[in-house]
Amino acid sequence: MSSKAKMLAVALLAILPAQALAQTYPNKPVRMVVPFAPGGTGEFLSRSITPRMGELLGQQFIVDFRGGAGTTLAAGLVATAPADGYTVFIQTFTTQAINDSLYTKLAYNTRRDFASVGLIGVIPIVLGAHPSLPARNAKELMALSQARPGSLNFGTAGIGTSSHFAVELFKLVSKADLTHIPYKGAGPATIDAMAGFIPLVADAITSMKPHLDSGKIKGIAIGSAQRSEGAPNLATFAESGYPGFEASSWWGVLAPARTPAAIITRLNAEMNKSLEDEGVKKRLLSHGTTLKLGAPALGDELMNSEREKWAKVVKATGARVD
């Protein structure tokens, strides 16, 4: 056998196991790891898309909540999971954009250890307050914070999360005096804000909407470029006197690197189909999600551009996690 034929044979032997796996995939439930505690946007999105995806794949999705450490715990778990398509990760740009600059050392490489399955959508961040807070909008909040220096705390799902840096960006452009209180999930932070233990909370519109609708949380401003369908009466930061301000969270699904391309393609196709389902689409749109269907490569392209944007914010705030 010639050397060229031997090389071809070796290449074929390497491809065959991946092809065989892809042909039988899936033959057991798929675990979707959510890097936040229950009660936030991660739960909303995973519970919205996994039932339909499970129907299309013919296997159940098991939602596994692994909150903490600004999504790095869950990301590390998925990065080291078998690359067989049975562990996937619902992620926000916190994982792939902010953490790359925020953390001095990570147990994984954000660029090399994951494969994009695709995007779900973009969701604006809302800054909300307990109804008793005197401020009604972003300008009034800035003035109130300067009148009460060091007294206004805002809760988020944790250090480095999209909601955390959305408020940090607002602080940079407005000079508002606000103090961050990190929680282990958006749910606990929102509960404390509704109870009045903290005056402010920031989270995605998807999980804030029920509390805004009920009046238990008062909307201060939303980070979308235009008003959101999920909260049409809530003014944007730009409308409130901060032109050009935009802070939204991009969500998608990742798999461990080296997951066979055929499995990534299958997951991407079924995820896109689930997002096109009328029931799923209506639920997501009504809660302020702008859908972003497409090929896996679109997720990589977006995260690469987001790294540059948010690296500047991380540097400007001086925030670092060792």
C-alpha positions as CSV (number, residue, x, y, z in Angstrom):
1,M,0.0,0.0,0.0
2,S,1.4,3.4,-1.0
3,S,1.9,6.1,1.7
4,K,-0.9,8.1,0.1
5,A,-3.3,5.2,0.4
6,K,-2.3,4.6,4.0
7,M,-3.0,8.2,4.9
8,L,-6.4,8.0,3.3
9,A,-7.2,4.8,5.2
10,V,-6.2,6.5,8.5
11,A,-8.4,9.5,7.7
12,L,-11.4,7.2,6.9
13,L,-11.0,5.3,10.1
14,A,-11.1,8.6,12.1
15,I,-14.2,9.7,10.3
16,L,-16.2,6.4,10.6
17,P,-16.8,6.5,14.4
18,A,-18.2,10.1,14.1
19,Q,-20.4,9.1,11.2
20,A,-21.8,6.1,13.0
21,L,-22.5,8.2,16.1
22,A,-24.3,10.8,14.0
23,Q,-26.4,8.1,12.3
24,T,-27.7,6.8,15.6
25,Y,-28.0,10.2,17.3
26,P,-29.9,10.6,19.6
27,N,-30.6,7.4,21.3
28,K,-31.0,8.8,24.8
29,P,-32.0,12.1,26.5
30,V,-30.0,15.2,25.9
31,R,-28.9,17.4,28.8
32,M,-29.2,21.2,28.4
33,V,-27.1,22.9,31.0
34,V,-28.3,26.3,32.1
35,P,-25.6,28.4,33.8
36,F,-28.0,30.2,36.1
37,A,-30.4,29.4,39.0
38,P,-34.0,28.7,38.1
39,G,-36.3,31.7,37.8
40,G,-34.4,33.7,35.2
41,T,-34.1,34.1,31.5
42,G,-32.0,30.9,31.2
43,E,-35.0,28.9,32.5
44,F,-37.5,30.8,30.4
45,L,-35.6,30.1,27.2
46,S,-34.7,26.5,27.9
47,R,-38.3,25.7,29.0
48,S,-39.6,27.4,25.8
49,I,-37.5,25.6,23.2
50,T,-36.6,22.2,24.6
51,P,-40.1,20.6,24.5
52,R,-40.4,21.2,20.8
53,M,-36.8,20.3,20.1
54,G,-37.3,17.0,22.0
55,E,-40.3,16.2,19.8
56,L,-38.3,16.9,16.7
57,L,-35.3,14.8,17.9
58,G,-37.4,12.0,19.3
59,Q,-35.7,12.3,22.7
60,Q,-36.4,14.3,25.9
61,F,-34.3,17.3,26.9
62,I,-33.3,17.4,30.6
63,V,-32.7,20.9,31.8
64,D,-29.8,21.0,34.3
65,F,-29.4,24.3,36.3
66,R,-25.7,24.9,37.2
67,G,-25.7,28.5,38.4
68,G,-22.8,30.4,39.9
69,A,-19.5,32.1,39.2
70,G,-20.8,34.2,36.3
71,T,-21.6,31.1,34.1
72,T,-18.0,29.7,34.4
73,L,-19.0,26.7,36.5
74,A,-21.5,25.5,33.9
75,A,-19.2,26.4,31.0
76,G,-16.3,24.4,32.5
77,L,-18.7,21.4,32.9
78,V,-19.7,21.5,29.3
79,A,-16.2,22.2,28.0
80,T,-15.0,18.9,29.5
81,A,-18.1,16.8,28.7
82,P,-18.0,14.1,26.0
83,A,-18.3,15.6,22.6
84,D,-21.2,13.3,21.6
85,G,-24.1,15.7,21.4
86,Y,-25.7,14.6,24.7
87,T,-24.6,17.7,26.6
88,V,-25.3,21.2,25.3
89,F,-25.2,24.6,26.9
90,I,-27.6,27.5,26.7
91,Q,-25.4,30.5,26.9
92,T,-25.5,34.2,26.9
93,F,-22.7,36.5,25.7
94,T,-21.5,36.6,29.3
95,T,-19.8,33.3,28.7
96,Q,-18.2,34.0,25.4
97,A,-17.7,37.7,25.4
98,I,-17.5,39.3,28.9
99,N,-15.8,36.5,30.8
100,D,-13.0,36.4,28.3
101,S,-11.8,39.8,29.5
102,L,-13.2,39.7,33.1
103,Y,-11.5,36.6,34.4
104,T,-7.7,36.4,34.9
105,K,-7.8,32.7,34.5
106,L,-10.4,30.3,33.2
107,A,-10.4,26.5,33.4
108,Y,-11.3,26.4,29.7
109,N,-10.7,28.4,26.5
110,T,-13.7,30.3,25.3
111,R,-12.5,30.3,21.7
112,R,-11.3,26.6,21.4
113,D,-13.4,24.5,23.8
114,F,-16.9,25.1,22.4
115,A,-18.8,24.6,19.1
116,S,-21.7,26.9,18.2
117,V,-25.0,25.1,17.7
118,G,-26.7,28.4,16.8
119,L,-28.4,31.5,18.1
120,I,-31.8,31.8,19.8
121,G,-32.2,35.5,20.0
122,V,-31.4,38.9,21.5
123,I,-33.1,40.1,24.6
124,P,-32.8,43.6,26.1
125,I,-31.8,44.2,29.7
126,V,-34.2,46.0,32.0
127,L,-33.2,48.1,35.0
128,G,-36.1,47.8,37.4
129,A,-36.8,49.1,40.9
130,H,-39.0,48.5,43.9
131,P,-42.2,50.6,43.5
132,S,-41.3,52.8,46.5
133,L,-38.1,54.2,44.8
134,P,-38.8,57.8,43.9
135,A,-37.0,57.7,40.5
136,R,-39.3,57.1,37.5
137,N,-36.7,56.9,34.7
138,A,-32.9,56.7,34.1
139,K,-32.3,60.5,34.4
140,E,-34.1,60.7,37.7
141,L,-32.3,57.6,38.9
142,M,-28.9,59.2,38.1
143,A,-29.9,62.3,40.0
144,L,-31.2,60.3,43.0
145,S,-28.0,58.3,43.1
146,Q,-25.9,61.4,43.3
147,A,-28.1,62.8,46.0
148,R,-27.7,59.6,48.0
149,P,-24.2,58.5,47.2
150,G,-23.4,54.9,48.2
151,S,-27.0,54.1,49.2
152,L,-28.5,52.6,46.0
153,N,-27.7,48.9,45.4
154,F,-28.6,46.9,42.3
155,G,-28.9,43.1,42.2
156,T,-28.0,40.9,39.3
157,A,-27.5,37.2,38.5
158,G,-23.8,37.6,39.3
159,I,-20.5,39.2,38.6
160,G,-19.8,39.4,34.9
161,T,-23.3,38.7,33.8
162,S,-25.0,40.7,31.0
163,S,-27.2,42.5,33.5
164,H,-24.3,43.4,35.6
165,F,-22.3,45.0,32.8
166,A,-25.4,46.6,31.3
167,V,-25.7,48.7,34.5
168,E,-21.9,49.2,34.6
169,L,-22.2,50.7,31.1
170,F,-25.1,52.9,32.3
171,K,-22.9,54.1,35.2
172,L,-20.1,54.9,32.8
173,V,-22.2,57.1,30.5
174,S,-24.4,58.7,33.2
175,K,-22.0,58.9,36.3
176,A,-24.7,57.3,38.4
177,D,-23.6,56.1,41.8
178,L,-24.9,52.6,42.1
179,T,-23.4,49.6,44.0
180,H,-23.5,46.1,42.6
181,I,-24.8,43.2,44.7
182,P,-24.2,39.9,42.9
183,Y,-26.6,37.0,43.5
184,K,-26.3,33.3,42.4
185,G,-29.2,33.9,40.0
186,A,-31.6,36.5,38.7
187,G,-34.5,34.9,40.4
188,P,-33.2,35.5,44.0
189,A,-32.1,39.0,43.1
190,T,-35.6,39.8,41.7
191,I,-37.3,38.4,44.8
192,D,-35.2,40.6,47.1
193,A,-36.0,43.6,44.9
194,M,-39.8,42.9,45.1
195,A,-39.5,42.5,48.9
196,G,-37.6,45.8,49.2
197,F,-34.4,44.4,50.5
198,I,-32.6,46.0,47.5
199,P,-33.9,49.0,45.6
200,L,-32.8,48.0,42.1
201,V,-32.5,44.8,40.0
202,A,-31.3,44.3,36.4
203,D,-32.3,41.3,34.3
204,A,-33.5,40.4,30.8
205,I,-37.0,41.5,29.8
206,T,-38.1,37.9,29.4
207,S,-38.0,37.2,33.1
208,M,-38.8,40.7,34.3
209,K,-42.0,41.1,32.3
210,P,-44.4,39.3,34.7
211,H,-43.2,41.5,37.5
212,L,-43.4,44.6,35.5
213,D,-46.9,43.7,34.4
214,S,-48.0,43.0,38.0
215,G,-46.5,46.2,39.3
216,K,-44.2,44.4,41.7
217,I,-41.2,45.9,39.9
218,K,-41.2,49.4,38.4
219,G,-39.4,49.7,35.1
220,I,-36.7,52.4,35.0
221,A,-35.4,51.8,31.5
222,I,-34.8,49.1,28.9
223,G,-31.6,48.5,27.0
224,S,-33.0,48.0,23.5
225,A,-32.5,50.5,20.7
226,Q,-36.2,50.8,20.3
227,R,-39.1,50.1,22.7
228,S,-39.7,46.4,23.2
229,E,-42.9,44.5,22.3
230,G,-42.6,42.9,25.7
231,A,-42.8,46.2,27.5
232,P,-44.1,48.9,25.1
233,N,-44.7,51.5,27.8
234,L,-41.1,51.3,29.1
235,A,-38.7,54.0,27.8
236,T,-35.3,53.1,26.5
237,F,-32.1,54.5,28.0
238,A,-31.7,56.4,24.8
239,E,-35.1,58.0,25.1
240,S,-34.3,58.8,28.7
241,G,-31.3,61.1,27.8
242,Y,-28.5,58.6,26.9
243,P,-28.5,58.5,23.1
244,G,-26.7,55.5,21.5
245,F,-27.0,53.4,24.7
246,E,-27.8,49.8,24.0
247,A,-27.4,46.8,26.3
248,S,-29.0,43.5,25.2
249,S,-28.1,39.9,25.9
250,W,-27.5,37.5,23.1
251,W,-28.5,33.9,23.7
252,G,-27.6,30.7,21.9
253,V,-26.6,27.1,22.3
254,L,-23.1,25.6,22.5
255,A,-21.7,22.1,22.5
256,P,-18.3,20.8,23.5
257,A,-15.7,21.3,20.8
258,R,-15.1,18.3,18.5
259,T,-18.8,17.4,18.6
260,P,-19.3,15.7,15.2
261,A,-20.4,18.2,12.5
262,A,-23.4,16.0,11.6
263,I,-24.7,16.2,15.1
264,I,-24.2,20.0,15.2
265,T,-26.1,20.3,11.9
266,R,-28.9,18.2,13.3
267,L,-29.2,20.1,16.5
268,N,-29.1,23.4,14.6
269,A,-31.8,22.4,12.2
270,E,-34.2,21.2,15.0
271,M,-33.5,24.3,17.1
272,N,-34.4,26.5,14.1
273,K,-37.5,24.5,13.5
274,S,-38.5,24.9,17.1
275,L,-38.0,28.6,16.9
276,E,-40.2,28.7,13.9
277,D,-43.0,26.9,15.7
278,E,-45.9,29.3,16.1
279,G,-46.4,28.5,19.8
280,V,-42.8,28.9,20.6
281,K,-42.4,32.0,18.5
282,K,-45.4,33.7,20.1
283,R,-44.2,33.0,23.6
284,L,-40.7,34.3,22.9
285,L,-41.8,37.4,21.0
286,S,-44.4,38.4,23.6
287,H,-41.7,38.4,26.2
288,G,-39.4,40.7,24.2
289,T,-37.1,38.3,22.4
290,T,-35.9,39.2,18.9
291,L,-35.3,35.8,17.2
292,K,-32.0,35.1,15.5
293,L,-32.3,31.9,13.5
294,G,-29.4,30.8,11.3
295,A,-26.4,28.6,10.8
296,P,-24.0,27.7,13.6
297,A,-21.3,30.0,12.2
298,L,-23.5,33.0,12.9
299,G,-23.1,32.4,16.6
300,D,-19.3,32.4,16.3
301,E,-19.4,35.6,14.2
302,L,-21.6,37.4,16.8
303,M,-19.6,36.4,19.8
304,N,-16.3,37.5,18.2
305,S,-17.7,40.9,17.6
306,E,-19.2,41.1,21.1
307,R,-15.9,40.3,22.7
308,E,-14.4,43.5,21.3
309,K,-17.4,45.6,22.5
310,W,-17.6,44.3,26.0
311,A,-13.8,44.1,26.5
312,K,-13.8,47.9,26.4
313,V,-16.5,48.1,29.1
314,V,-14.7,45.6,31.3
315,K,-11.5,47.6,30.9
316,A,-13.2,50.9,31.6
317,T,-14.7,49.6,34.8
318,G,-11.4,48.1,36.0
319,A,-13.3,44.9,37.0
320,R,-11.2,41.7,37.2
321,V,-11.9,38.3,38.8
322,D,-8.9,36.2,39.8
